[in-house]
Amino acid sequence: MKYRRDISSFLKFFALALVLFIGYQAWLKPAYLTPNSASRQSSDSPSLQQTSSLPLPGTQEYPSWDVPQTRLVDLGQAPTDALAVIRDEVDRGNYREAERRLTALPRKELEKAQTKRYIAALWNNLGVQQEKFGGSALSVKAFKKAVVADPANPVASMNLTQAYWELRDPAMTPEFLNRVIRLNPTDPFPHLALAELLLEKGDKTSAITHLNLADTQTQYDPHLGSYRNKLVAKTSGEKSAQPQTVAVALTPSTTSSAIVSRPAPNPRQDFAPLPSIPSTDPPPASTTEEESSQKLLAPRGTAHFIVQFDGPDDQATWVRIRAMLEYAYEEIPPKFGRLPANPIQVVLHTGQKFSGPVGSPHWADTLFDHRSGSIHLPTQGALDDLALFSRILRHQFVHALFHEQAKRDGPTLPTWLMEGLVIHMTEDAWPDIEESRQKNPPLMPLPSLHKSWAQIPSASLPTAYLTASTATQHLIDRYSMYTIRQLMNVLMAGQPLETAMQQKLSLSYEQFQRQWAQSHKLHVHESGS
């Protein structure tokens, strides 16, 4: 009997070890440790299956740049020994220990950009693993930390969006979703989430715009297609969720059928209402915001952009760039007050490398052709950093809007006001400007920033842009964006700044400068006093 009991104990222990080993390989082992994890994801990892991409019927496999094939970020070699230890803890499934070590990292670890990106990847991958056991309620904190460490990481931003959506978290605001869309221009899910927010807010016209932007991609995914159909039904007050055509259509792309994306996380049959977000921008007396949006977003039969290739044709790159431009076309002009009357010309320099000073908008300004109003973009390596490329592209796009409205052969608009408005409307943070803001340098006198900035030393350019941004933001905060639109209309008609301010703001240019400096307790160079 004793011999038999000994054998029984051994067999039980062996069976338990075997079960644990199989369980680790099947469910707990992170996907990035397994070769060809992307291709085996649908069978090996049920919790990640919903984010893997589906092959399209009747088309070739979609290009690898369309959508990440996994919610995990490839970690690679760690930049420090401490981060290598945390990576190993995640690999082993020691998620609590990995979280403890990540939280305890000293502040100096966040000083280098490469280290910050790696930390963001660790938080993202930890969140994906935590979601398997605790759902979004457990993983959302890790995804938040990933986005804080690397705001330009498209995978982390999408994971956080999905977690917010599942939790109906009020942090999923239109501003947040707009940033996610800029990082993931071909992914329909943030468009749909934003459309739902806008419908709850009562902005049906803008919601329709985002439903159209998501239309092509969602037709190949039944989950997102069902979600979109429910939202489409809400726009017309119908109870059914049958597919229908929405009024505001984009110019169709001949290659758009090759773009697919991940489905929404566990779409519900009935969608709980999202918290309404009150509008903070009061409509002008002459027209309501809805009427203004209706005019701006009316269907157009012409193409919005005309591409010209300087070098070999690269249609695949143009498809991606046009997706970003179309989103900018729908998002930015309502702030400006009007749509472009004519298509905007885009010149892609396919033989040139995307390389230049990227900390401030100066490079984007030198790329834009102020004589013809055309957008110029070097494309080699441009899509390696979508956040940077989007900033350059959107900055030029707003300049193109201003260029079209300016009076031909009229006086040049004040550069500081132009640059300040471009920064405000694109809502993009430039590293050098933010660093300058933290240093709180003496700002430049506005009259010195009226004409071209070509003679300003490169070291002073961040301060020049910071001055422009601060002064313009003061104008908007004090007088509203609608009033600033009226001011710009007068300037574009050829009136000098002094006259325009007196007419629209009822104060002189000198009074405005004193008001701006006093209200913000700013330090301005003595030459501006």
LINWO-V819569 format. One record per backbone hydrogen bond with DSSP energy under -0.5 kcal/mol. NH is the residue of the N-H (numbers start at 1). CO is the residue of the C=O. Records with the same first field share a line. If there is no record, write none. Layout:
NH = CO / CO
This chain:
5 = 1
6 = 2
7 = 3
8 = 4
9 = 5
10 = 6
11 = 7
12 = 8
13 = 9
14 = 10
15 = 11
16 = 12
17 = 13
18 = 14
19 = 15
20 = 16
21 = 17
22 = 18
23 = 19
24 = 20
25 = 21
26 = 22
27 = 23
28 = 23
29 = 24
33 = 30
34 = 31
37 = 34
40 = 36
41 = 37 / 38
43 = 40
44 = 40
45 = 41
48 = 45
49 = 45 / 46
50 = 46
51 = 48
52 = 48 / 49
59 = 56
66 = 63
84 = 80
85 = 81
86 = 82
87 = 83
88 = 84
89 = 85
90 = 86
91 = 87
92 = 88
93 = 89 / 90
94 = 89
95 = 93
98 = 94
99 = 95
100 = 96
101 = 97
102 = 98
103 = 99
104 = 100
105 = 102
109 = 106
110 = 107
111 = 108
116 = 112
117 = 113
118 = 114
119 = 115
120 = 116
121 = 117
122 = 118
123 = 119
124 = 120
125 = 121
126 = 122
127 = 123
128 = 124
129 = 125
130 = 126
131 = 127
132 = 128 / 129
133 = 129 / 130
134 = 130
135 = 131
138 = 134 / 135
139 = 135
140 = 136
143 = 139
144 = 140
145 = 141
146 = 142
147 = 143
148 = 144
149 = 145
150 = 146
153 = 150
154 = 152
157 = 153
158 = 154
159 = 155
160 = 156
161 = 157
162 = 158
163 = 159
164 = 160
165 = 161
166 = 162
167 = 163
168 = 164 / 165
169 = 164
172 = 169
173 = 171
177 = 173
178 = 174
179 = 175
180 = 176
181 = 177
182 = 178
183 = 179
184 = 180
187 = 184
188 = 186
192 = 188
193 = 189
194 = 190
195 = 191
196 = 192
197 = 193
198 = 194
199 = 195
200 = 196
201 = 197
202 = 198 / 199
203 = 198
204 = 202
207 = 203
208 = 204
209 = 205
210 = 206
211 = 207
212 = 208
213 = 209
214 = 210
215 = 212
216 = 212
218 = 214
219 = 215
220 = 217
221 = 218
225 = 221
226 = 222
227 = 223
228 = 224
229 = 225
230 = 226
231 = 227
232 = 228
233 = 229
234 = 230
235 = 231
236 = 232 / 233
237 = 233 / 234
238 = 233
249 = 247
256 = 253
258 = 255
259 = 256
260 = 258
263 = 50
266 = 264
267 = 264
272 = 270
278 = 276
282 = 280
287 = 284
292 = 288
293 = 289
294 = 290
295 = 291
296 = 292
297 = 293
298 = 295
306 = 344
308 = 346
310 = 308 / 348
311 = 309
318 = 314
319 = 315
320 = 316
321 = 317
322 = 318
323 = 319
324 = 320
325 = 321
326 = 322
327 = 323
328 = 324
329 = 325
330 = 326
331 = 327
332 = 328
333 = 328
335 = 332
336 = 332
337 = 333
338 = 333
344 = 304
346 = 306
347 = 375
348 = 308 / 346
349 = 347 / 377
350 = 348
351 = 310
352 = 349
354 = 380
355 = 353
363 = 357 / 360
365 = 361
366 = 362
367 = 363
368 = 364
369 = 374
370 = 368
373 = 369
374 = 369
375 = 345
377 = 347
379 = 349 / 352
380 = 349 / 352
381 = 379
382 = 379
384 = 381
385 = 382
389 = 385
390 = 386
391 = 387
392 = 388
393 = 389
394 = 390
395 = 391
396 = 392
397 = 393
398 = 394
399 = 395
400 = 396
401 = 397
402 = 398
403 = 399
404 = 400
405 = 401
406 = 402
407 = 492
410 = 407
415 = 450
416 = 449
418 = 414
419 = 415
420 = 416
421 = 417
422 = 418
423 = 419
424 = 420
425 = 421
426 = 422
427 = 423
428 = 423
430 = 428
432 = 359
433 = 359
434 = 430
435 = 431
436 = 432
437 = 433
438 = 434
439 = 435
440 = 436 / 437
441 = 436
443 = 523
448 = 445
449 = 446
450 = 447
456 = 453
460 = 457
461 = 457 / 458
462 = 458
464 = 460
465 = 461
466 = 462
467 = 463
468 = 464
469 = 465
470 = 466
471 = 467
472 = 468
473 = 469
474 = 470
475 = 471
476 = 472
477 = 473
478 = 474
479 = 475
480 = 476
484 = 480
485 = 481
486 = 482
487 = 483
488 = 484
489 = 485
490 = 486
491 = 487
492 = 488
493 = 489
494 = 491
495 = 490
500 = 496
501 = 497
502 = 498
503 = 499
504 = 500
505 = 501
506 = 501
507 = 501
512 = 508
513 = 509
514 = 510
515 = 511
516 = 512
517 = 513
518 = 514
519 = 515
520 = 516
521 = 517 / 518
522 = 517
524 = 522
525 = 443
528 = 525
529 = 526
